[in-house]
């Protein structure tokens, strides 16, 4: 039986980082047989002179990546297709326009959501390469394989909601409340009010005693300011 389009991996393009403002979508003709989902953590492995090792201090978690291969094939028809209606060059052009090409309206490539059943990944394209493996007598591409990598994208609001907001090892944005003082805020985040000088310097506060309720300040990682 023909495979339903709902059962195929779909790439949906958006204009905004919160994945609103839909631009269009691309449905794969053939689902990938292998999907690589990569995770990576960056550590500070610098050592002091004469030391034999290091504790590998945590720096940050890098964005997740998804990579897989695509097939563009004019030599074999998909079950729901008719002869002559599919062209490799045309399909590749539409795919690139949606996922890779610079969008002048937003001054960058589109934001992308990958959807296949319960599998959802939000990101943007990182790498794209094609290998053309079959041609007609007049040089027309009949078959191509593509390798594509997507890197995770998450808006600031969602990212902060997923993080431990009181951790001193992460950068935070704090909204000043009535009655707040910079030493108190530093005690709240670092358990040490003495960091108020560093926080004032990062935020370019001329007078740390004059805080305005509603203003937002940056709380830098402990020891990284």
NUMIGU-844102 format. One line per field, with one value per residue: x, y, z of N, C-alpha, C, O in turn; residue in three letters; residue number from 1. Coordinates in steps of 0.05 Angstrom, whole numbers, plus 5000, padded with zeros to 4 digits. Layout:
nX: X:...;
nY: Y:...;
nZ: Z:...;
caX: X:...;
caY: Y:...;
caZ: Z:...;
cX: X:...;
cY: Y:...;
cZ: Z:...;
oX: X:...;
oY: Y:...;
oZ: Z:...;
type: ala:...;
seq: NUM:...;
//
This chain:
nX: 5017:5008:5051:5029:5031:5033:5063:5114:5177:5174:5193:5186:5184:5198:5191:5203:5239:5210:5182:5138:5099:5095:5130:5132:5132:5168:5163:5193:5210:5229:5237:5292:5340:5375:5384:5424:5433:5463:5499:5535:5584:5619:5681:5726:5790:5839:5903:5941:6010:6055:6018:5986:5938:5868:5805:5767:5728:5661:5636:5595:5535:5533:5493:5445:5451:5424:5431:5426:5417:5392:5352:5348:5315:5305:5301:5270:5202:5163:5110:5062:5069:5068:5093:5143:5129:5163:5225:5293:5329:5292:5267:5310:5322:5276:5278:5327:5315:5277:5302:5355:5370:5383:5337:5309:5271:5277:5331:5366:5374:5314:5280:5273:5230:5232:5191:5164:5120:5123:5171:5204:5241:5272:5305:5360:5390:5455:5497:5502:5507:5515:5516:5520:5497:5477:5463:5429:5436:5443:5465:5431:5413:5396:5396:5411:5447:5441:5473:5453:5455:5426:5424:5406:5357:5335:5292:5306:5272:5249:5295:5316:5275:5282:5329:5365:5348:5374:5427:5496:5531:5513:5492:5446:5385:5360:5303:5296:5268:5224:5257:5301:5371:5438:5478:5444:5419:5464:5477:5433:5440:5494:5506:5538:5549:5590:5601:5578:5606:5630:5585:5561:5599:5597:5546:5552:5539:5538:5525:5514:5478:5433:5382:5331:5266:5240:5278:5325:5380:5443:5465:5524:5562:5590:5654:5667:5663;
nY: 4976:5047:5093:5134:5205:5226:5191:5201:5235:5302:5368:5430:5499:5561:5632:5656:5650:5628:5591:5607:5638:5609:5586:5546:5476:5414:5349:5288:5241:5191:5160:5171:5119:5117:5158:5204:5228:5275:5293:5339:5362:5417:5426:5459:5446:5465:5466:5478:5499:5447:5410:5346:5333:5350:5375:5381:5426:5443:5478:5491:5463:5440:5456:5407:5362:5338:5290:5262:5221:5237:5216:5230:5211:5195:5150:5110:5105:5132:5099:5129:5162:5187:5171:5214:5259:5272:5306:5306:5352:5394:5380:5382:5436:5460:5438:5460:5515:5520:5500:5517:5564:5634:5675:5733:5763:5754:5757:5713:5640:5598:5580:5513:5458:5390:5336:5273:5228:5215:5239:5299:5355:5416:5466:5491:5492:5465:5439:5419:5373:5346:5287:5267:5213:5189:5201:5229:5221:5272:5300:5310:5307:5247:5218:5230:5235:5262:5292:5317:5363:5386:5436:5446:5494:5540:5584:5641:5646:5594:5565:5584:5568:5514:5508:5507:5559:5584:5569:5582:5573:5586:5634:5684:5723:5773:5804:5863:5874:5913:5939:5907:5895:5899:5868:5832:5805:5780:5747:5713:5686:5669:5656:5689:5754:5786:5788:5830:5873:5853:5840:5889:5914:5883:5896:5949:5988:6049:6066:6022:6022:6047:6019:6003:5982:5932:5937:5898:5856:5826:5764:5738:5675:5644:5663:5671:5723;
nZ: 5000:4987:5022:5073:5076:5127:5154:5142:5149:5164:5148:5174:5162:5193:5209:5257:5320:5360:5334:5303:5251:5201:5143:5104:5083:5078:5055:5064:5012:5021:5083:5129:5141:5182:5238:5268:5333:5367:5427:5467:5513:5538:5570:5616:5612:5627:5658:5717:5723:5729:5749:5750:5729:5718:5742:5702:5694:5688:5632:5591:5562:5497:5439:5418:5362:5300:5250:5184:5125:5060:5004:4936:4882:4816:4788:4808:4822:4874:4910:4907:4864:4795:4730:4706:4736:4776:4790:4801:4804:4810:4859:4895:4891:4914:4965:4985:4982:5023:5071:5073:5043:5047:5079:5062:5089:5143:5149:5151:5147:5149:5211:5234:5242:5255:5244:5258:5271:5338:5343:5350:5332:5341:5306:5265:5201:5195:5165:5097:5045:4979:4939:4875:4839:4793:4724:4667:4595:4576:4618:4660:4728:4758:4805:4872:4933:4997:5054:5115:5169:5228:5277:5344:5365:5413:5445:5488:5533:5538:5545:5594:5628:5629:5656:5719:5754:5797:5796:5803:5763:5714:5664:5679:5673:5711:5739:5771:5835:5877:5932:5928:5934:5909:5935:5962:5919:5898:5939:5937:5888:5888:5939:5966:5982:5967:5914:5890:5868:5822:5792:5786:5754:5706:5689:5682:5721:5749:5800:5847:5887:5870:5846:5800:5803:5761:5721:5683:5698:5684:5709:5717:5705:5763:5781:5728:5711;
caX: 5000:5024:5057:5016:5050:5034:5082:5140:5190:5166:5209:5169:5200:5185:5206:5211:5253:5190:5169:5113:5103:5102:5138:5125:5141:5179:5158:5213:5199:5238:5247:5319:5343:5391:5385:5444:5425:5488:5500:5563:5588:5646:5694:5751:5810:5865:5917:5962:6037:6065:5998:5985:5911:5849:5778:5749:5706:5639:5632:5568:5525:5530:5467:5442:5450:5411:5441:5417:5420:5368:5354:5333:5318:5286:5302:5249:5179:5149:5084:5040:5076:5064:5117:5148:5121:5184:5250:5313:5338:5270:5263:5332:5319:5255:5289:5347:5302:5263:5318:5383:5373:5379:5310:5312:5251:5287:5360:5379:5357:5290:5280:5262:5220:5231:5169:5159:5107:5129:5197:5203:5267:5271:5332:5366:5409:5483:5512:5487:5524:5503:5532:5504:5506:5466:5457:5419:5456:5448:5477:5411:5415:5375:5397:5430:5446:5448:5477:5444:5458:5411:5432:5383:5351:5316:5291:5317:5251:5247:5321:5317:5255:5293:5353:5363:5352:5391:5453:5516:5548:5499:5485:5417:5375:5344:5287:5298:5242:5224:5271:5325:5398:5456:5489:5423:5416:5488:5474:5412:5451:5521:5509:5560:5542:5614:5603:5563:5624:5633:5559:5558:5617:5586:5522:5559:5524:5554:5519:5500:5456:5409:5370:5304:5248:5231:5301:5337:5409:5456:5479:5543:5570:5608:5682:5672:5657;
caY: 5000:5071:5103:5159:5227:5230:5172:5209:5257:5328:5391:5454:5523:5584:5657:5665:5631:5613:5573:5618:5650:5587:5593:5524:5451:5395:5321:5270:5219:5166:5165:5162:5093:5122:5186:5208:5249:5279:5310:5346:5380:5430:5428:5473:5426:5478:5457:5495:5490:5426:5392:5321:5328:5371:5366:5385:5442:5446:5505:5493:5441:5450:5449:5380:5361:5315:5287:5238:5221:5238:5205:5243:5190:5196:5125:5093:5120:5126:5086:5148:5181:5180:5174:5240:5281:5278:5313:5309:5379:5410:5373:5393:5465:5466:5431:5480:5541:5520:5494:5527:5590:5658:5687:5762:5775:5751:5760:5688:5617:5593:5562:5488:5437:5363:5322:5247:5214:5227:5251:5327:5368:5444:5476:5505:5476:5470:5430:5405:5366:5329:5269:5259:5186:5179:5223:5222:5225:5301:5311:5316:5290:5227:5208:5244:5230:5286:5290:5342:5365:5407:5443:5454:5522:5543:5612:5647:5641:5565:5555:5591:5552:5487:5508:5513:5588:5594:5558:5602:5566:5593:5662:5689:5750:5777:5828:5876:5878:5934:5932:5891:5908:5882:5847:5812:5790:5763:5725:5695:5669:5659:5651:5707:5781:5801:5789:5853:5890:5841:5842:5918:5919:5869:5910:5977:6003:6069:6066:5996:6026:6058:5999:6010:5959:5927:5935:5871:5855:5800:5751:5721:5651:5648:5660:5676:5751;
caZ: 5000:4988:5048:5079:5081:5156:5164:5132:5163:5153:5156:5173:5164:5207:5208:5284:5337:5376:5315:5293:5225:5183:5116:5086:5093:5059:5064:5051:4996:5035:5110:5134:5154:5206:5247:5290:5351:5381:5450:5473:5536:5538:5596:5618:5620:5631:5682:5729:5717:5747:5758:5735:5719:5723:5748:5679:5703:5668:5619:5581:5545:5470:5427:5406:5333:5287:5223:5170:5096:5044:4977:4915:4862:4793:4774:4820:4830:4899:4904:4901:4842:4768:4714:4695:4753:4795:4779:4822:4806:4821:4887:4910:4892:4933:4991:4992:4987:5048:5095:5072:5030:5063:5077:5064:5108:5171:5147:5159:5139:5165:5233:5224:5260:5243:5256:5248:5292:5364:5341:5344:5336:5332:5301:5240:5186:5200:5143:5076:5023:4959:4922:4852:4832:4767:4706:4641:4574:4573:4643:4680:4752:4762:4832:4890:4962:5012:5082:5127:5198:5240:5304:5361:5371:5435:5452:5515:5553:5541:5556:5623:5643:5631:5672:5747:5753:5818:5794:5799:5740:5689:5661:5683:5671:5735:5740:5797:5849:5897:5957:5922:5934:5893:5953:5967:5895:5895:5959:5927:5866:5893:5968:5974:5974:5959:5884:5879:5853:5795:5778:5779:5732:5683:5681:5678:5740:5762:5829:5852:5907:5857:5829:5792:5800:5733:5704:5682:5699:5678:5731:5703:5720:5785:5774:5699:5705;
cX: 5018:5027:5044:5037:5053:5055:5110:5151:5183:5185:5192:5186:5184:5203:5217:5222:5234:5173:5140:5119:5112:5108:5129:5135:5151:5175:5177:5199:5205:5248:5276:5320:5359:5389:5405:5436:5449:5485:5529:5564:5616:5656:5719:5772:5838:5877:5937:5989:6045:6044:5997:5957:5894:5822:5758:5724:5686:5638:5604:5561:5520:5502:5467:5443:5436:5423:5431:5421:5393:5373:5336:5336:5296:5285:5281:5227:5170:5122:5062:5045:5070:5089:5119:5141:5143:5210:5270:5321:5317:5266:5285:5330:5298:5264:5308:5335:5289:5282:5345:5385:5367:5352:5313:5294:5262:5318:5375:5363:5334:5296:5264:5253:5218:5210:5164:5147:5111:5156:5194:5231:5265:5300:5335:5387:5438:5501:5495:5506:5510:5523:5514:5515:5496:5458:5445:5441:5462:5457:5456:5414:5391:5374:5418:5426:5455:5452:5471:5447:5442:5421:5409:5381:5330:5316:5298:5297:5249:5272:5322:5298:5264:5317:5347:5369:5369:5420:5474:5534:5536:5494:5455:5411:5355:5329:5287:5271:5246:5237:5296:5350:5417:5470:5469:5420:5440:5487:5454:5423:5477:5526:5533:5555:5566:5617:5589:5580:5627:5607:5554:5575:5607:5562:5527:5542:5542:5550:5502:5478:5430:5398:5340:5287:5238:5255:5312:5367:5419:5470:5498:5551:5591:5637:5688:5668:5683;
cY: 5025:5081:5130:5181:5233:5212:5178:5233:5283:5350:5416:5478:5546:5608:5664:5642:5616:5595:5581:5631:5629:5596:5572:5498:5433:5367:5303:5248:5193:5174:5156:5136:5096:5151:5187:5232:5252:5299:5315:5366:5391:5434:5446:5454:5438:5469:5478:5483:5470:5406:5368:5315:5352:5359:5369:5401:5447:5475:5508:5468:5452:5441:5420:5383:5336:5314:5261:5242:5222:5227:5220:5225:5191:5170:5105:5111:5112:5115:5105:5166:5169:5186:5203:5264:5289:5285:5319:5338:5398:5405:5384:5423:5474:5460:5452:5507:5542:5518:5508:5556:5613:5670:5717:5775:5774:5753:5736:5664:5613:5576:5537:5470:5411:5347:5295:5230:5228:5241:5281:5339:5396:5455:5492:5488:5485:5463:5416:5399:5345:5312:5260:5233:5175:5203:5213:5228:5254:5315:5318:5297:5272:5216:5223:5236:5255:5279:5317:5341:5389:5411:5454:5484:5523:5572:5616:5640:5611:5554:5560:5574:5523:5485:5514:5543:5599:5584:5580:5596:5573:5623:5665:5718:5754:5804:5839:5881:5901:5924:5915:5908:5889:5861:5825:5794:5770:5740:5704:5676:5655:5649:5667:5735:5796:5803:5813:5871:5880:5844:5870:5925:5907:5885:5940:5995:6023:6071:6042:5999:6036:6038:6007:5985:5957:5926:5906:5873:5827:5789:5731:5696:5658:5643:5664:5705:5765;
cZ: 5000:5016:5052:5085:5111:5168:5154:5148:5149:5165:5152:5179:5176:5205:5236:5301:5356:5359:5309:5267:5205:5155:5096:5098:5071:5071:5049:5035:5010:5063:5113:5148:5180:5213:5271:5307:5370:5405:5458:5496:5534:5566:5594:5629:5624:5658:5692:5724:5738:5757:5740:5723:5725:5729:5725:5687:5681:5658:5609:5565:5517:5459:5416:5375:5323:5259:5211:5140:5082:5016:4958:4890:4841:4778:4784:4829:4858:4893:4896:4877:4815:4752:4703:4713:4773:4781:4802:4826:4818:4851:4904:4913:4913:4962:5001:4998:5014:5072:5095:5062:5049:5058:5082:5084:5137:5172:5158:5147:5158:5190:5225:5246:5245:5258:5242:5270:5318:5364:5333:5350:5325:5329:5276:5226:5192:5177:5123:5053:5005:4945:4900:4841:4806:4751:4680:4620:4569:4598:4664:4704:4755:4791:4848:4919:4976:5042:5095:5157:5207:5269:5319:5365:5393:5443:5481:5537:5559:5554:5586:5640:5647:5649:5701:5750:5776:5817:5788:5776:5714:5688:5663:5678:5694:5733:5768:5809:5869:5923:5952:5926:5920:5911:5959:5943:5892:5916:5950:5906:5874:5922:5979:5964:5963:5929:5873:5862:5824:5779:5769:5755:5706:5672:5678:5695:5753:5792:5835:5872:5894:5836:5824:5788:5771:5714:5705:5683:5693:5703:5719:5718:5741:5776:5745:5692:5701;
oX: 5039:5009:5047:5057:5074:5065:5129:5135:5187:5190:5186:5200:5161:5227:5238:5216:5241:5153:5121:5143:5134:5093:5119:5144:5143:5182:5178:5178:5189:5264:5284:5304:5356:5394:5402:5433:5455:5471:5546:5547:5635:5642:5731:5771:5858:5862:5948:5991:6043:6051:6005:5953:5903:5816:5735:5702:5693:5639:5590:5579:5505:5491:5487:5435:5438:5425:5427:5428:5374:5396:5312:5358:5272:5271:5274:5231:5170:5111:5045:5029:5067:5105:5099:5147:5141:5218:5263:5321:5323:5261:5280:5336:5303:5258:5306:5343:5290:5278:5356:5401:5349:5344:5319:5300:5255:5330:5395:5341:5335:5315:5244:5266:5205:5211:5161:5161:5105:5162:5183:5243:5258:5316:5316:5401:5444:5519:5475:5520:5494:5545:5494:5538:5504:5447:5450:5462:5484:5455:5464:5417:5368:5353:5440:5403:5474:5438:5481:5441:5445:5427:5393:5402:5310:5337:5297:5305:5248:5271:5330:5304:5256:5326:5325:5392:5377:5435:5469:5551:5548:5491:5440:5428:5336:5341:5278:5253:5268:5230:5310:5350:5412:5472:5477:5418:5436:5496:5458:5417:5481:5546:5545:5557:5562:5633:5588:5570:5626:5608:5544:5567:5607:5559:5508:5532:5561:5568:5478:5461:5409:5404:5327:5294:5230:5252:5309:5379:5404:5485:5490:5546:5608:5643:5711:5670:5683;
oY: 5025:5079:5148:5175:5242:5218:5162:5249:5285:5350:5423:5479:5549:5606:5676:5619:5595:5584:5565:5636:5630:5612:5578:5498:5437:5362:5303:5238:5174:5191:5137:5130:5079:5168:5172:5254:5235:5319:5297:5384:5376:5443:5448:5447:5424:5466:5493:5459:5475:5387:5369:5295:5372:5336:5361:5390:5454:5494:5526:5453:5471:5422:5412:5403:5315:5334:5241:5264:5210:5227:5224:5223:5189:5167:5085:5130:5088:5122:5098:5183:5145:5203:5214:5286:5310:5271:5334:5349:5415:5424:5395:5434:5493:5476:5462:5521:5563:5532:5511:5571:5611:5675:5725:5797:5792:5751:5739:5669:5623:5561:5539:5467:5409:5346:5294:5220:5252:5254:5287:5333:5400:5453:5504:5472:5508:5478:5402:5417:5329:5321:5245:5231:5153:5223:5190:5240:5261:5339:5330:5272:5282:5206:5228:5231:5269:5263:5337:5320:5411:5392:5470:5498:5509:5584:5598:5628:5603:5536:5542:5567:5510:5463:5523:5551:5622:5589:5596:5613:5566:5636:5650:5736:5739:5825:5825:5890:5908:5904:5910:5932:5865:5838:5801:5769:5747:5718:5680:5652:5632:5637:5659:5740:5818:5819:5816:5884:5895:5850:5875:5940:5920:5887:5955:6015:6015:6076:6041:5982:6034:6039:6016:5968:5976:5914:5892:5891:5807:5804:5710:5695:5675:5622:5662:5712:5789;
oZ: 5011:5033:5035:5097:5119:5190:5158:5158:5125:5189:5130:5199:5170:5201:5238:5297:5366:5368:5310:5260:5194:5143:5074:5121:5047:5094:5024:5043:5010:5066:5101:5166:5198:5195:5290:5297:5386:5402:5455:5498:5528:5584:5573:5653:5625:5678:5676:5721:5762:5771:5717:5710:5735:5722:5728:5688:5658:5674:5618:5557:5514:5468:5405:5364:5336:5245:5224:5131:5092:5007:4963:4879:4847:4758:4771:4844:4865:4872:4879:4871:4811:4759:4693:4706:4785:4762:4820:4848:4835:4866:4925:4934:4928:4980:5024:5017:5027:5092:5117:5074:5065:5035:5105:5094:5153:5193:5172:5137:5181:5190:5210:5267:5224:5283:5218:5287:5321:5384:5312:5371:5302:5347:5266:5239:5195:5169:5130:5043:5015:4939:4905:4834:4798:4761:4673:4627:4559:4600:4684:4700:4754:4800:4838:4927:4968:5053:5086:5169:5196:5283:5309:5368:5392:5447:5497:5557:5582:5571:5601:5662:5665:5657:5708:5749:5774:5835:5770:5769:5693:5709:5651:5679:5697:5727:5787:5795:5877:5933:5971:5921:5918:5903:5960:5946:5884:5910:5955:5906:5866:5928:5999:5940:5951:5919:5848:5844:5805:5755:5747:5737:5685:5647:5672:5686:5768:5807:5829:5875:5906:5813:5842:5772:5759:5692:5725:5669:5695:5717:5710:5742:5737:5765:5737:5668:5695;
type: unk:unk:unk:unk:unk:unk:unk:unk:unk:unk:unk:unk:unk:unk:unk:unk:unk:unk:unk:unk:unk:unk:unk:unk:unk:unk:unk:unk:unk:unk:unk:unk:unk:unk:unk:unk:unk:unk:unk:unk:unk:unk:unk:unk:unk:unk:unk:unk:unk:unk:unk:unk:unk:unk:unk:unk:unk:unk:unk:unk:unk:unk:unk:unk:unk:unk:unk:unk:unk:unk:unk:unk:unk:unk:unk:unk:unk:unk:unk:unk:unk:unk:unk:unk:unk:unk:unk:unk:unk:unk:unk:unk:unk:unk:unk:unk:unk:unk:unk:unk:unk:unk:unk:unk:unk:unk:unk:unk:unk:unk:unk:unk:unk:unk:unk:unk:unk:unk:unk:unk:unk:unk:unk:unk:unk:unk:unk:unk:unk:unk:unk:unk:unk:unk:unk:unk:unk:unk:unk:unk:unk:unk:unk:unk:unk:unk:unk:unk:unk:unk:unk:unk:unk:unk:unk:unk:unk:unk:unk:unk:unk:unk:unk:unk:unk:unk:unk:unk:unk:unk:unk:unk:unk:unk:unk:unk:unk:unk:unk:unk:unk:unk:unk:unk:unk:unk:unk:unk:unk:unk:unk:unk:unk:unk:unk:unk:unk:unk:unk:unk:unk:unk:unk:unk:unk:unk:unk:unk:unk:unk:unk:unk:unk:unk:unk:unk:unk:unk:unk:unk:unk:unk:unk:unk:unk;
seq: 1:2:3:4:5:6:7:8:9:10:11:12:13:14:15:16:17:18:19:20:21:22:23:24:25:26:27:28:29:30:31:32:33:34:35:36:37:38:39:40:41:42:43:44:45:46:47:48:49:50:51:52:53:54:55:56:57:58:59:60:61:62:63:64:65:66:67:68:69:70:71:72:73:74:75:76:77:78:79:80:81:82:83:84:85:86:87:88:89:90:91:92:93:94:95:96:97:98:99:100:101:102:103:104:105:106:107:108:109:110:111:112:113:114:115:116:117:118:119:120:121:122:123:124:125:126:127:128:129:130:131:132:133:134:135:136:137:138:139:140:141:142:143:144:145:146:147:148:149:150:151:152:153:154:155:156:157:158:159:160:161:162:163:164:165:166:167:168:169:170:171:172:173:174:175:176:177:178:179:180:181:182:183:184:185:186:187:188:189:190:191:192:193:194:195:196:197:198:199:200:201:202:203:204:205:206:207:208:209:210:211:212:213:214:215:216:217:218:219:220:221:222:223:224:225;
//
